[in-house]
Amino acid sequence: MVQNKNNKAIWNTRIKKDTSSIFKKIGSSIDIDKRLFKEDINGSIAHVEMLFKQKIISFKIKNKLVWGLNKIRNEIIKKKFNFKYDLEDIHMNIEDRLFEIIGDDAGYVHTARSRNDQVITDFKLWLISSTNEIIREVNDLINVIVKNAEKNVETIMPGFTHLKNAQPISFAHYLLAYVEMFKRDEKRFKNNLENLFENPLGVAALSGTSFNIDRNYTSKKLKFKRPTNNSIDTVSDRDFVLDFLYSVSVCSVHISRFSEEFIIWNSDAFQLIKLNDRIVTGSSIMPQKKNPDLLEYLRGKTGNSFGNLFSMLTILKGLPLSYFKDLQDDKELVFKSFDQIKDSISILKEILKNFTPNKKRMYEFANIGYTTSTDLADHIVKNYNLPFRKSYQITSKIVNYAESKKKNLNQLTLKELKKIEPMLKEDVLNVFDLKSSIKSKKSYGGTSFENIKKMIKKYKRESK
């Protein structure tokens, strides 16, 4: 077995003194980037096959390199690979092992490329796969929400503004609002793929290479759509990292908003939903407590995704072209955000499968706060040909009267209503029915049961 002569570091012949221990510690990223091993090996094999196609290396060397790389892949998968911290990262660990397996011919693997383009290629390949994984997870989450909505089309609850009862709505309509949010998240992640599909391999350190390489060939082999256009921009570009971190942050915001509302609705003050014992925790001192810890966990974790995004923005701010060590943290930030959003989506799906709406409480709560006042104002406009502002004033007087008598609007008699506005007729009493109010909101995107059923069908079609 041949030992790699450059075992300490590839630049050891230039740097004469041993690296300080503190620099070795901060310079090593193997614990973080070893999850890129598949992408690194796939990228190297595509590069080697291109070098052979372009007659830069021989058929024999190409086969030795590909065989050695495949052997390393299997060793890592089977957990038989020895990761060396002195070799800094996954790229040099794989290359070092390749020297051990096939000897000095391993040196051909790095012909016409640099770690700079190698790293970005690996990172983009990983992000393409991971972004598609998140897209699938978000789509699955949407389906879970739609299933809940389908069961609650005629579940009536109050819609809130400023956390005050505003108008009666369907609980399904509320749930479908989050479907729209997560569909935008799904679209954001899909849009990110366009920039990820540009192939960095072949730009080398920053200026390209004098070898007669074929970047279109490696693009096709690695399933990129096209090679990048500018070698300097390519090695310094981390916009695709920002895109991913931003998309995760926005998705985390939506998860956090949902969590906050469910925390409020599960509280003793609201009691609009009940959480299954599978997703709550107890108290160490208060025997009666059932706490919504998972929802609080989701709400809290959102801050981490923001931190990862702002860390990357700060690293890039004022960074000259092209590559600098500052960029080493990009992978750790992305990996953390990926792991977090994947876990958060899984947790939210579990919560959605383990809660029950308190339909009776929701209906009773929707009757509090004069939620059909706007329906009354609209009724007066439509039936008595008054401008809305005049109708608004009449309705306000009726609400004030009901409040003074400590009555809900549906408890008022026609005689009481006529004292305030004599022109009102008996049909006005139908306006105060919660179900009638919801049914009347037929404008596209409104809360009517008919609209909701159509939207559920639409979402089901789109998820197939």
Protein Blocks (a to p, Z undefined) as FASTA:
>chain_A
ZZdfklmpmklmmmmbdcdfklmmmmpcklmmmmmmmmmmmmmmmmmmmmmmnomacfkl
mmmmmmmmmmmmmmmmnopaccdfklopamlmmmmmmmmmnommlmmmmgoiafklmmmm
mmmmmmmmmmmmmmmmmmmmmmmmmmmmmmmmmpccdddehhiafbdcdfklmmmmmmmm
mmmmmmmmmmmmmmmmpcfehnlmmnopfbdcdfklmmmmnopabdcfblklmmmpcklm
mmmmmmmmmmmmmmmmmmmmmmmmmpmklomaccdfklcccdfklmkbccffklmmmmmm
mmmmmmmmmmmmmmmnopacfbdfklmmmmmmmmmmmmmmmmmmmmmmmmmmmcccdfkl
mmmmmmgoplmlmmmmmmmmmmnopafklmmmmmmmmmmmmmmnopafklpcfklmmmmm
mmbcfklmmmmpmklmmmmmmcghiabfklmmmmmmmmmmmmZZ
